Amino acid sequence: MFLRIDKLQIELPWPDGADPAAAGAVQELMGGKFGEMSTLMNCTYQSFNMRGKSKVRPYYDLIANIAAEEMGHIELVANTINLLLDRTIVEADGLSADGAAPLNAGGSTGNPDHFLNFALGTIPGDAGGHHWSGDYVFNSGNLKLDLLHNFFLESNARMGKIRVYEMTDNPVAREMIGYLIVRGGVHQEAYAKALSDLSGVDVTKLLPVPEIDSTKFPHARKYIRAGFPQDHVQLQPGRLQTDLRDLERSAGRHRRGARGPGRPARGR
């Protein structure tokens, strides 16, 4: 069960005007291969399909709690796109008084689907016009493989956020992306920690966790100062957060024979 709170994870500034071009770029963070829909659905189906939850409890909690957080990320991205498309049109049929096209009164370029099929709203797809696909979901049933995939997914998702941040100077888009850059780094670190605990190998010596520091992005710094990197995955009634120390305490038990190398977690 998801607990819904009618509030965005952060406050977004009100835009000075419409910016369809920025909305088109931000769309990648919704339905791209490494967008928020992918991180949500990968974690959701992995957690739904996981067997023997009591035996892998901290790892199940990690994946399930990140899935719940990603639902909020989707809402945040959608609200950002909607704000960027607000006030794009003028109230007119055919042509406006000055002869401009009513559905793109500012003349800005963006994703035509925003105007044609989604009522100036968010598309379940990427910046290139491709709809999100369930083919992006990976669920092997092997806990180590799923965690490794999720680490790869979060690493690419964070890189995508950085690239969109650098594509636009829109303050609404950058406010949202700054927050997600920080949270993406947290998820990267959490999956690296889980993999290290399960395998006994320090994953951070091989892979970037994260490689590009969040402090390099001005809109991310205030969330770092507010302690968001220390605030892990939360909002399960009765289990308010997944404490990474749980992973440390359980690591020895799992390495000592809870299952052999590469053995699937499911079906136990």
C-alpha positions, 0 to 999 in steps of 0.5 A: 500500500502506498501512503499518499500525501497531497504535496510535492516533494519540493516547492517549485517556483512560478514561471515568468512565462511559458517555455515549451522548449524546456518542457520538451527537454524535461520530458526525457526525465519522465519517459526516457529509457533512464527516466523516472517512469523507468526507475519507478517501474523497475523497482516496483516490479522487482519488489512485487515479484521478490520471494522470501522477503523476510530473508532479504528484508533490508534489500527488499525494503531498499527497493520497495521504498525507492519505488514509493519515492519514485512515484513522487518524482514522477509527480514532480516532473509532471508538475514541472512540465505542466508549469513550463507549458502554462500560458503557452496558448491564447484564447482564440479559434483559428488565429489570435488578434495579432495573427499568431498561432493560438496554440503556440503564441510565443513561437517557441519550439517544443514537443508537438504532442504536448499541444496536439494530444496531451492538452498541454500536459505531460507525455508518458514518453521521452524528448524524442517522441517515443512512448515509454515501454515496459521493455525498459523493466529488468527483473531477473529474480537474482537479487545481486543482478537486480541491484547491479541493474538498478545501480546502472539505471540510477547512474544513467538516470542521474547523468540524464538529469545533469544533461537536461540541467545543462540544456536549459537555464529555465529556473523552474526546470533547474529547481526540480532537476537540482533536487533530483540530482541530489536524490539520484546520488543517494540512490546510487550510493544506496545500491552500491552499498547493498552490492558491496554488503552482499558481495564483500567487494567495495563497488565504489572502487570500480564504479562512480558513486557518484562521479560528478559531485552534486555541489557543482550544480547551484540548484542542488546545493540548498538541498545538500545543505538541508540534509537531503543526501542523509535523508534516505528512502522513507514513508512506510508507516511503521518503517519510516526509513531504510537505514543503511546500517541495517544492510551492514548488520545483515551483510555478514549473515548473507555472505556466510551462506544465506545463498550461494553466489548468483543464486536467485533470491526468488523462490525461497 
